[in-house]
Amino acid sequence: MPLAVYILGLAIFAQGTSELMLAGLLSEIAADLGVSVPQAGLLISAFAMGMLVGAPILAVVTLRWPRRTALLVFLAIFAVTHVVGALAPGYWTLFVTRAVGAFVYAGFWAVGTVTALSLAPATARGKAMGVVAGGLTLATIFGLPAGTIVGQHFGWRAAFWVVAALSLLAMAGVLATVPGGRPVDEAVPQLRRELRTMANPRLWLSYGTTALSTGGLLVTFSYLAPLLTDTTGLPAAWVPAVLALYGVGAFAGITIGGRTADAHPFGTLYVGVAGLIVSSVALALAAGSAVPTVILAVLLGGFGFATNPALNTRVFTLAEGAPTLAASTNFSAFNVGITAGPWLGGLAIGAGYGYPAVAWIGAALGVLALVTVAVASASRARVMAEAV
């Protein structure tokens, strides 16, 4: 695997740490800037919205740029937003920096995904995606708690300085390892060709799988902490440990999925989504018992993240001749799931159905995702039969 792929994973770790760490620093930010905790929580929403729209827009804007140039520009802007955020005199300055930072982070994901897949051998694209996306799972395991600890001991602004430094380190790595220009055998990107590729119905079916499976995972994960304390009865002090175990499961899942996605893309999707459904149902039924709940949280992370490499490589396969816009739209599909899943869970909890209801919703979304996988698999078999 080229070193550049691991560097891209490091860059995702740095930016993913920023994405996640705010959840652990809301009280400190609210107190320092003189706003309420819910208002500080809107900073997370600003980041989510920036990610949702950033990928396709920046994919089009930078379509004809050398990929290394685009990656360096995105990282530079991301670093600057964190310097400005660390010096922010008030809430709205920080709000804007979060939105802008997320916007270019989404662009980095879109271009970084295509870069990793183009650098990896054709038989190791799934592994490459496992490495790149693994940076986000490592951010869950290490970056989130580390950012929280730094913010709690040295102030939330110190955590922003650390992310800025990590972003500059990632820039140096990208500059040293990602080739400049474009491969001589690669066609010059054209927006018209990219848009024609987007008309493929099988591509949009794949986006549906991405959004539904991601929503099925995030609807449960978003409320896992209160489920553990209110339904399972675990002390609050145990929650970080369980979330870390979830992260370990996610890292194992994405690593295994990265090894199997190239040779068995649909098999990886079937196993991952089916495992997500079974884990969600079991969690809903066993939420009142500590040991099964903890084990199922690990399995939920494992199965939920195992599909990630296959979801990305599937899009690249369907849009091989014009992958940039297609890959960026898949990233937006991930964010649709990230946004819609917790929203559906919040509706169920607000209606009085309790925290186990979110796992039932996760299972239902998983069933819908499994249907899209089955339809896509049948469509692929039909296309291959017609080609014979």
Buried (B, 14 or more C-beta within 10 A) or exposed (E): BBEBBBBBBBBBBBBBBBBBBBEBBBEBBBEBBEBEEEBBBBBBEBBBBBBBBBBBBBBBEBBEBBBBBBBBBBBBBBBBBBBBBBEBEEBEBBBBBBBBBBBBBBBBBBBBBBBBBBBBEEEBBBBBBBBBBBBBBBBBBBBBBBBBEBBBEEBBBBBBBBBBBBBBBBBEBBBEBBBEEBEEEEEEBEBEBBEEBBEEEBBBBBBBBBBBBBBBBBBBBBBBBBBBBEBBEBEEEBBBEBBBBBBBBBBBBBBBBBBBBBEBBBEBBBBBBBBBBBBBBBBBBBBEBBEBBBBBBBBBBBBBBBBBBBBBBBBBBBBEEBBBBBBBBBBBBBBBBBBBBBEBBBEBBEEEBBBBBBBBBBBBBBBBBBBBBBBBBEEBEEEEEEEE
